Amino acid sequence: MAVLSRTHVRSAGCVADVAVQLTHWPDLAVSHTRRAIRFRTRGREIIRMSGDHTAELRLTVPVIDRWARVLADSHRVTPGHNAGWIRVQIEDRSDAEMFLSLVSVALKANQS
């Protein structure tokens, strides 16, 4: 993750573009609230998107602990509001690709 190159082109719709992509993932169910777009898998919420450049992901405590150094090196990932969650700044295509990769990990981690 830390080796992804950055284009430094800030797009106002990056989170929206990622949300559209995620609606096509068969393991995710989408719901909209007044404040956010949320995705669930197997009845469990794993993604919250509430801003133009920020998304939260339930990555689980064991995965966060295992990947702590790599996540910290990205400078786009910070702890989420709850244990097991991370917050990701999505400002360009590289950030979006990293987030989508992390969603794949989160789907696997949240199967149990």
N, C-alpha and C positions, 0 to 999 in steps of 0.2 A: 504494500500500500504506500509506503513512504517513497517509492521510486516513481510514482506516477508524475508525469510532467504536467505543468500548469500552463494554461494558455493565457491566464490573467484577463480574460474577457468576461466581465461580469454580466450575467444575464438575469433580468428581472423575473423570468419565468422558469428558472431551473427546477425549483421544487414542483411547480405545476407540471412541467414536462416529465419529471420522474413519476409523479402521481399518475399521469396518463399511462405511462409504461406499466406501472404496477397493476393497473386495472385489468391488464391482459394476463397476469400471472394466475394460473388456475388454483393455486393454493391460498390465494388471498381474497377476502371479501371486503369490499369498500363500503364505508358509510360517511355521510357528510353531516356535520353539525354547523351551527352558526359560526363557530370559531376554528374549526379544523376539519381536515380530511383524515379519517382513521382507517386502518387496515387491520383485519383480524385473520388469524389462521386457527382452525380447530376451536373456534369460539374464544380465542385469547387475543386481545389487542396487542399488536407488536409494532405498529407504526403510527405516529402522530405527526401530521404536517399542519402547522398553524401559521406559518409565515412565508414570505417570499424566498427566504434563504436558509431556513432552519427546519430540520426534521428530527424527531426523536425516535429511537429504535430500541426495542426490548431485545438486547443482545444476551442477556442473562449474566448473573454474577460470575459463574465459572468461566465463561468465555471472556468477559472483561478482564478478569484476573489473569487469565492465561495470555491475553494479547495486550496487556497494559502498556508495555513499552512501545509497541508498534502503533497503538491507537494514539498515545501521547505524541509520538513523533510526527503524526500527520498534521498537527496544529489546526485541524478542522473539527476534531472530536473533543468534546468535554463531557463531564458527567451529566447525566440527565437528572430530572427532578426526583426520580425514584430509584431505589436500588435495582440494579440489573438493566437500567436504561442508560443510553448515551444520547448526546445531542450532537448533530452533525451540521456544520455550515456547508451549504451547497450553493456555490457561487459560479461554478463553471462546469464544463463537460467532464473534466477529470474528477471533480468532487462528486458529480452525479454517478459516474462509473464506480467510484469507490463505495458510495452509498448502496448502489444496487448489489454490489458484491457482498457488502455487509448484510443486506436483507437476505441473501441466500444463506449466509451463515446463521442468521437469526431464525429462519424457517427451520433449519435443522436443529438448532439448539432448543427451540420451543416445541418440539414434537412430543416430548415426554410430559 
